Amino acid sequence: MPFSDEQVRRIMQMSPLPPLPPDPTNRHADDPRAARLGQALFFDERLSADGAVSCATCHDPERGFTDGKQLALGQQVGNRHTPTLWNVAHHRWLTWDGRADSLWMQALDPIEDPREMGTTRGKLARVIADDPGLRAAYEAAFGPLNGAALRARPDDVRPARGREATTGHTAPEAVRAWAALDEDQRAAIDQVFVHAGKAMAAYQRLLVRGDAPFDRFVEGLRENDGEKVESLSPSAQRGLAMFIGKANCVLCHSGPNFSDGEFHNNALPTLHGGEAKDPGRFDGARVVAASPFNAAGPHSDDPEGPAALRVRQLRQSSEAWGEFRTPSLRNLAQRAPFMHQGQFGDLEGVIEFYSELEGATGRGHHQEQVLVPLRLSVAEKEDLRAFLAALEGEQADPGLLGPPSQSALGR
């Protein structure tokens, strides 16, 4: 179908997916040695309380690096749906509520979260120190382990989390054990913990899928190449026109990653059927600002850079209550169910909600005021689905979809 000059201008802004943004807070972000170690740790179930859960348990490569469940299930059932890791390095803030400002910061919290992996940084350090392959890979990327400090302490140690007591018999045993360590021992464990996060971040930066039919279509528009333009079916082209026009999806799903990277309250129905209880960005802003692992903290490799400035300027606002980060719309095929609680089992359910807003919650001043029913016809819904299907990128390197071989880990 023909597009106006203004439509073409807007479409050109949506492709191609650009090169990965650098992460100065992680000097190892693009080191292949760190990435190989991170890949091994990502699939290692020993980094969990029961030895049965790894990062890949929830971020399953065969399910688009999600898990197919409404709510994540690690050591316990979580309160949110597992987000995909495809193209994750293009996000400014990580997780649904933005409680991490870098991939390496995000990688750390699930290790000690009792709902996710439920283990400790002390156990993680011990696993790396005692496994010859992991230790060799670690030292190749980060230098020698502080073996003396690591040997002189129990395995299960970690600082207090949240409102946990830090003194007396009410504190968890691992927290009391952490308090009993000297400063050098705690620093040695923290160093391994942070390096593990930075290694997993280096691996996750490789999880990129672009070159979708939509990208070839845009390339065809730029080159006036009719064959490439036909990469997008007539139905998908009509869906694209609606995406940037009547439906105005591009208001939030903007740019080459089809996300504005910001936080919104779209009045989604809840799993429990009542009003929303999850504070979302309101709480996430507090967590990231307070963390010693943020971009401005002592473990950042760029504590005075732009990412550090961004987190220092962050303020907790009541307007952010119930807001969640806009997910990318690229590579949706394996990611059902959708939304932050997995409220919709398929794309049809998502499109139907925005068409009618049936079951919408939280219709107060915190909810997006631009949200109105789209009243889409059956044909318009089909065209929109056809366009979304055309955002499915090329297949990733199979070598990234499982743990590295021992020979690769040793390189």
ABEGO torsion letter per residue (X at the ends): XBBBAAAAAAAAAAOBBBBBBBBAABAAAABAAAAAAAAAAAABAAABAAGABBAAAABBAAAGGBAGBABBBBABBBABBBBBABGAAABABBEAAGABABAAAAAAAAAABAABAGBBAAAAAAAAAABAAAAAAAAAAAEBBBAAAAAABBABBBBBBEABBABEAABBAAAAAAAABBAAAAAAAAAAAAAAAAAAAAAAAABBBBGBAAAAAAAAAAAGBAAAAAABBAAAAAAAAAAABAAGAAAABBEAAGBAGBBBBAGBBBAAGBBBABAEAAAAAAAAAABAABAABAABABAABAAAAAAAABBBBAAABGBBBBBBABGAAAAOBBEAAGABABAAAAAAAAAAGBGBBGBBAABBAABBBAGBBAAAAAAAAAAAAAABBBBBBAAAABBBBAAAAAX
